[in-house]
Amino acid sequence: YKDREIKLIDTAGIRRGSRIDNTLEKLAVMDARRNLQFAEMAIVVIDGSLPINTQIEKQDLTLIQEVITEGRGLVIAVNKWDLVKDPKALREELRYQMDERFAHSKNVPIIPISAQNHRGLEELLEAVLEEEKNWNKRITTRNLNRWLEYVTQKHMPPAVSGRRIRLKYMAQKKSRPPTFVIFGNQLSDLPDSYVRYLSHQLRNDFDFGGVPLRIQFKNTKNPYADK
């Protein structure tokens, strides 16, 4: 696709565990989960023709969480879009569910498609390639520390026992998925709400799309001070 070679693995559909009573199907599900461990991007296909509020079922949520936990890029494909009666309402409901349930992977692309009519497939591939670019993105240490200074001045970390938590330095540890480390003091006392604030700002300010972001915290001296 556009001079890019893409290896696409079409896995078996994963139904709720209690409904799987066939040995062959169980092996197919195991194979699908094994493929996820080696994939770079994952497209989770859900049925858009189901009644609103029921498109993302429990097994879909479990699978989406597995994709995020594995640190893979994620795109949601909503199939049978030609049968959807209220596209605007469905888009809004799916976006709300994704952003509420998976706060550390907000902005996951949700692409309407029709497999039967071959519609939306180019948009789907474009979304996959964009997420793959974000998944591989690296930010310089200089830019990250400028950003850290800005966001901590905009919204200062709280104080613990009269002593304010300090976020001193930051660097990107790796990509695939983007993983960052922040150095400072009393970081074990940093509230989850502030961690979510940092993750949200980092995603938006550096345009990371919907890929999972990892932020680690270390109480240590600045390893870049002499560089």
N, C-alpha and C positions, 0 to 999 in steps of 0.2 A: 504494500500500500504506500504510494508516493515514495518509491524507491527504498522503503523499509521492509525488511523481511520479518514477518511476524509468525511465530509458532503458536497456533491456537489449539488449545486442548478442550474439547467439548466433553464435559464430565456428565456422569449420570445425575439425574435429578435427585435431590436429597429430601426425602419425606421425613415426617416425624418418626422418631425411633420406634414408637409403639406400633406403627403401621408396617414396619419392615419385618416380614417373617420369612422372606425368601433368602436362602444362603447366597445365591448369586447376586442379589440386590445388595446384601450386606457387604459383599466383597467389592462391588462397584462403588459404594459409598466410601469404603476405606480407601479405595484407589483415588477417588476425588479429593479426599482430604490429604492424601500423600502428595498429589499433584500441587495442591495449594502451598505446601511447604517449599516447593522449588519454583513456583511461579513468581513473576515480577508484578503483574497486574491481575486483578480478579474482577470479572463481570458477574454480578449476581442478578439473575433474571427473575422478575416477579410478574405475576399475572394481573394486568391492569383491568381486566374485565370483571374481577370480583367486586362485591359491594364495598363502598368506601369504608375505611377503617379496618378492613380485613385483608388488604393486599399483602402486608408484611406479617406473616404468621410467625409463630414461635420458633419454628425451625429456621426460618429466614433470618431472624434476629440472632440466633445462635451462630449461623454460618457467617453473617456479617461481622459478629464479634470475633470469630476465629480469624477472618481476613485481617482485621485491625490488629489483633494480638500478634499475628505472624509478621506484622509490619508491611503488608503488601498494599499497593495502590488499589483503590476500589472505585468501581463505577456501577451504578444501579441502572439496569435496563428494564423499562416497564413495557412488557410485551402486550400485544392485542390492543394497542392504543386506538385503533380504528373502532373498537367496541365501547370505548369510554364515553359515557353520556355527559359528564361535566369535567372536561380536562382541567380547567382552572382550579376547581375545588380539589381534584385529585392531586395536582402538583403541590398545592399548598399543604395538604394533609401529609403527603409523603415527606416534604421538606421539614415540616414540623416534627414528625416522628423521628427522622434521622438526626436532626440537630438536638432534640431533647434526649434521645437514648444514647447517642454517641458523641458526647460533648468534646472529646479529644480528637474527633475526626469530622468536624463540621465542614459544610460546603462540599460534601461528596456529590459529584455530578449525578443527576437523575435524568436519564435520556429516554424519551418515549420512542418506541419502535413498533413495527408490525412485521414480524417474521414472515407471515403469509404473503404480505404485499411488498416485502423487501423495502420498507420505508424506515428511515432513521438510522440506517446502518452506517452511512458515512459520518453522520454526527456522532455516532457511538465510537467509531474508530478515532475520530478527532479528539474526543474526550479522553480516550485511553492514552493517546500519545501526549496530550497535555498533562495528564496526571503522571505519566512516566517521566516527563521532563521535571516536574515538581519533585518527584520521588528521588531523582538524582541531583537535585539542586544543592549547591554549596554556597554559603555566605562567608565573606572574609571576617576574620577576627576583629579587624578594625571597625567594620560596619556593625558587627554585632554589639560591640562595646559602646559605640555611639548610641545604638538603639536602646541598650540596657539603661544607659544613663537617662535617656529621654523618658522611657516608660516608668522608671522608678521615681523620677521627679514629678511626672504627671500624676502618679498614684503611688505614694510611698508605702513600703512594707510596714506592717504593724510593729509595735513595740511589745516585748515580752519581759515581764518583771522590771519594767522601767528602762529596758535596754532595747533600742530599735534593731530589728533584723537588718543586716546590710548585705546587699547583692553587689559584689565588687567587680567581678570579671566574668567573661563569658566566651566560649568558643564552640565551634561545631566539631563534634567528635567524629561523625561519619554521616554518610548519606545512605539511602536505600534501607530503611527510611531515614529522613533527616533527624539526627540525634544531636542534642546540644548538652553542654555541661555548664552550670553556673556555680562560681565559687563565691563564698561569703562566710558569714558567721551566723550561728543559731539557725541554720537552714532546716533543721529537723522540726522546728516550731513554725515553719511557714504554713499558713492556712491553705487548705485545698482551694478556697475561693481565689486566693492570690495566684496560685499555680495556674488555675483556669484563666485568670486575667492575662498572665504572661503568655500562655499558649494561644489564646484568642488574638492578642496583639501581634504576636510573632507570625501567626498564619496570615493575618490581614496585611500587615505592613510589608512582608516579603512575598506575598502572593503565592502561598503554598497550596492553594486550592483545597482539595479534600484529603490529601495524603495524611497518614498518621504521623504526628510529631512526638518525639520523645525528649523530655527535658529532665536531666539528672542534676542533682545538687550535691556539692562537696564543700565541707568545711576545711579549707586549706588555703595556703598562700597562693598568690598569683603566679602561675607557671610561665607567664609571658613577660614578667616584669623586666627581665634582663635581655629581652629580645628586641 
